[in-house]
């Protein structure tokens, strides 16, 4: 009986670790709130995206940028 319990425990642990790896990771979202119109914020958005790119972030792959 002990052998069966041990094998069942190993099977449960293996199934649990597969389930944990299958979960998606959340993509961080950078939010920008500005009262200015789109023409004023376009220069800022280019600089923001360039800074994120230099830091290793690619918009749409590992970071999202939201302008409001």
MDTraj code that builds the backbone (N, CA, C; nanometers):
import mdtraj as md
import numpy as np

residues = "UNK UNK UNK UNK UNK UNK UNK UNK UNK UNK UNK UNK UNK UNK UNK UNK UNK UNK UNK UNK UNK UNK UNK UNK UNK UNK UNK UNK UNK UNK UNK UNK UNK UNK UNK UNK UNK UNK UNK UNK UNK UNK UNK UNK UNK UNK UNK UNK UNK UNK UNK UNK UNK UNK UNK UNK UNK UNK UNK UNK UNK UNK UNK UNK UNK UNK UNK UNK".split()
xyz = np.array([
    [0.0829, -0.1195, 0.0000],
    [0.0000, 0.0000, 0.0000],
    [0.0873, 0.1258, 0.0000],
    [0.1976, 0.1242, 0.0667],
    [0.2837, 0.2421, 0.0719],
    [0.3418, 0.2746, -0.0653],
    [0.3756, 0.1708, -0.1423],
    [0.4307, 0.1920, -0.2752],
    [0.3277, 0.2614, -0.3644],
    [0.2042, 0.2212, -0.3569],
    [0.0985, 0.2833, -0.4367],
    [0.0790, 0.4299, -0.3980],
    [0.0839, 0.4584, -0.2700],
    [0.0705, 0.5974, -0.2237],
    [0.1849, 0.6835, -0.2767],
    [0.3058, 0.6262, -0.2733],
    [0.4231, 0.6996, -0.3210],
    [0.4116, 0.7296, -0.4704],
    [0.3740, 0.6293, -0.5486],
    [0.3611, 0.6468, -0.6932],
    [0.2484, 0.7453, -0.7249],
    [0.1398, 0.7372, -0.6530],
    [0.0291, 0.8310, -0.6732],
    [0.0730, 0.9732, -0.6406],
    [0.1529, 0.9888, -0.5374],
    [0.2041, 1.1211, -0.5006],
    [0.2948, 1.1784, -0.6072],
    [0.3796, 1.0936, -0.6653],
    [0.4677, 1.1401, -0.7728],
    [0.3872, 1.1817, -0.8957],
    [0.2864, 1.1040, -0.9286],
    [0.2016, 1.1376, -1.0432],
    [0.1280, 1.2684, -1.0223],
    [0.0781, 1.2888, -0.9017],
    [0.0081, 1.4140, -0.8707],
    [0.1003, 1.5337, -0.8773],
    [0.2239, 1.5176, -0.8276],
    [0.3201, 1.6277, -0.8319],
    [0.3578, 1.6611, -0.9751],
    [0.3753, 1.5586, -1.0597],
    [0.4099, 1.5832, -1.2003],
    [0.2956, 1.6544, -1.2714],
    [0.1741, 1.6137, -1.2476],
    [0.0589, 1.6773, -1.3116],
    [0.0436, 1.8210, -1.2637],
    [0.0706, 1.8474, -1.1389],
    [0.0593, 1.9824, -1.0844],
    [0.1636, 2.0747, -1.1475],
    [0.2875, 2.0261, -1.1652],
    [0.3920, 2.1112, -1.2218],
    [0.3636, 2.1441, -1.3687],
    [0.3028, 2.0520, -1.4426],
    [0.2663, 2.0795, -1.5819],
    [0.1587, 2.1875, -1.5867],
    [0.0633, 2.1815, -1.4970],
    [-0.0427, 2.2814, -1.4916],
    [0.0085, 2.4185, -1.4560],
    [0.1073, 2.4250, -1.3699],
    [0.1631, 2.5537, -1.3296],
    [0.2363, 2.6181, -1.4471],
    [0.3113, 2.5417, -1.5228],
    [0.3847, 2.5962, -1.6361],
    [0.2925, 2.6396, -1.7489],
    [0.1738, 2.5853, -1.7565],
    [0.0824, 2.6159, -1.8657],
    [0.0121, 2.7506, -1.8494],
    [0.0211, 2.8126, -1.7332],
    [-0.0481, 2.9389, -1.7106],
    [0.0226, 3.0522, -1.7855],
    [-0.0558, 3.1422, -1.8428],
    [-0.0001, 3.2580, -1.9112],
    [0.0447, 3.3619, -1.8100],
    [0.1494, 3.4329, -1.8454],
    [0.1942, 3.5424, -1.7606],
    [0.1290, 3.6704, -1.8115],
    [0.0984, 3.7588, -1.7219],
    [0.0324, 3.8842, -1.7577],
    [0.1346, 3.9795, -1.8205],
    [0.0924, 4.0510, -1.9235],
    [0.1776, 4.1504, -1.9882],
    [0.1567, 4.2826, -1.9160],
    [0.2654, 4.3483, -1.8724],
    [0.2490, 4.4766, -1.8046],
    [0.1929, 4.5827, -1.8991],
    [0.1131, 4.6725, -1.8436],
    [0.0513, 4.7801, -1.9204],
    [0.1005, 4.9133, -1.8660],
    [0.1518, 4.9969, -1.9558],
    [0.1942, 5.1323, -1.9196],
    [0.0810, 5.2247, -1.9622],
    [0.0237, 5.2961, -1.8671],
    [-0.0854, 5.3871, -1.8956],
    [-0.0397, 5.5317, -1.8938],
    [-0.0790, 5.6077, -1.9959],
    [-0.0446, 5.7497, -2.0046],
    [-0.1748, 5.8276, -2.0104],
    [-0.1924, 5.9162, -1.9139],
    [-0.3122, 6.0004, -1.9090],
    [-0.2678, 6.1442, -1.9331],
    [-0.3229, 6.2072, -2.0364],
    [-0.2819, 6.3417, -2.0711],
    [-0.4022, 6.4222, -2.1182],
    [-0.4138, 6.5471, -2.0715],
    [-0.5230, 6.6326, -2.1193],
    [-0.4911, 6.6957, -2.2553],
    [-0.3674, 6.6794, -2.3039],
    [-0.3270, 6.7405, -2.4308],
    [-0.3861, 6.6640, -2.5485],
    [-0.3899, 6.7315, -2.6638],
    [-0.4435, 6.6654, -2.7831],
    [-0.3407, 6.5677, -2.8420],
    [-0.3790, 6.4949, -2.9449],
    [-0.2951, 6.3896, -3.0021],
    [-0.1665, 6.4446, -3.0651],
    [-0.1706, 6.5659, -3.1199],
    [-0.0510, 6.6232, -3.1824],
    [0.0595, 6.6498, -3.0805],
    [0.0220, 6.6941, -2.9624],
    [0.1207, 6.7244, -2.8583],
    [0.1785, 6.5950, -2.8018],
    [0.0956, 6.4950, -2.7821],
    [0.1430, 6.3712, -2.7197],
    [0.2145, 6.2784, -2.8172],
    [0.2094, 6.3061, -2.9486],
    [0.2756, 6.2170, -3.0444],
    [0.4275, 6.2185, -3.0266],
    [0.4838, 6.3352, -2.9989],
    [0.6279, 6.3439, -2.9718],
    [0.6652, 6.2689, -2.8458],
    [0.5822, 6.2837, -2.7428],
    [0.6059, 6.2128, -2.6174],
    [0.5942, 6.0625, -2.6365],
    [0.4954, 6.0194, -2.7158],
    [0.4754, 5.8761, -2.7357],
    [0.5944, 5.8140, -2.8083],
    [0.6535, 5.8859, -2.9025],
    [0.7734, 5.8361, -2.9719],
    [0.8891, 5.8199, -2.8743],
    [0.9070, 5.9188, -2.7872],
    [1.0141, 5.9116, -2.6877],
    [0.9895, 5.7989, -2.5876],
    [0.8649, 5.7821, -2.5472],
    [0.8311, 5.6759, -2.4533],
    [0.8594, 5.5387, -2.5142],
    [0.8152, 5.5204, -2.6360],
    [0.8377, 5.3913, -2.7037],
    [0.9870, 5.3646, -2.7255],
    [1.0629, 5.4680, -2.7581],
    [1.2069, 5.4522, -2.7762],
    [1.2752, 5.4149, -2.6444],
    [1.2328, 5.4782, -2.5351],
    [1.2881, 5.4442, -2.4045],
    [1.2552, 5.3013, -2.3639],
    [1.1329, 5.2595, -2.3905],
    [1.0951, 5.1207, -2.3606],
    [1.1769, 5.0233, -2.4450],
    [1.1995, 5.0598, -2.5713],
    [1.2779, 4.9743, -2.6606],
    [1.4215, 4.9595, -2.6097],
    [1.4800, 5.0698, -2.5633],
    [1.6162, 5.0651, -2.5087],
    [1.6234, 4.9804, -2.3821],
    [1.5135, 4.9761, -2.3074],
    [1.5092, 4.8969, -2.1848],
    [1.4790, 4.7495, -2.2123],
    [1.4545, 4.7162, -2.3398],
    [1.4314, 4.5772, -2.3746],
    [1.2859, 4.5378, -2.3883],
    [1.1977, 4.6368, -2.3897],
    [1.0548, 4.6081, -2.4038],
    [1.0106, 4.6324, -2.5470],
    [0.9297, 4.5430, -2.5998],
    [0.8752, 4.5562, -2.7344],
    [0.7237, 4.5645, -2.7209],
    [0.6687, 4.6744, -2.7697],
    [0.5239, 4.6947, -2.7568],
    [0.4484, 4.5852, -2.8315],
    [0.3534, 4.5259, -2.7627],
    [0.2741, 4.4188, -2.8205],
    [0.3283, 4.2806, -2.7899],
    [0.4552, 4.2713, -2.7506],
    [0.5143, 4.1417, -2.7172],
    [0.5295, 4.1242, -2.5665],
    [0.5976, 4.2187, -2.5010],
    [0.6168, 4.2054, -2.3573],
    [0.5746, 4.3297, -2.2783],
    [0.5087, 4.4254, -2.3447],
    [0.4519, 4.5415, -2.2772],
    [0.3419, 4.6006, -2.3657],
    [0.2410, 4.6573, -2.3026],
    [0.1336, 4.7277, -2.3741],
    [0.1353, 4.8733, -2.3286],
    [0.1091, 4.9639, -2.4214],
    [0.1036, 5.1067, -2.3910],
    [-0.0363, 5.1556, -2.4218],
    [-0.0995, 5.2195, -2.3231],
    [-0.2368, 5.2718, -2.3367],
    [-0.2325, 5.4231, -2.3190],
    [-0.2807, 5.4967, -2.4185],
    [-0.2907, 5.6428, -2.4109],
    [-0.4362, 5.6811, -2.3934],
    [-0.4640, 5.7677, -2.2995],
    [-0.6015, 5.8167, -2.2738],
    [-0.5988, 5.9673, -2.2630],
])
top = md.Topology()
chain = top.add_chain()
for i, resn in enumerate(residues, 1):
    res = top.add_residue(resn, chain, resSeq=i)
    for name in ("N", "CA", "C"):
        top.add_atom(name, md.element.get_by_symbol(name[0]), res)
traj = md.Trajectory(xyz[None], top)
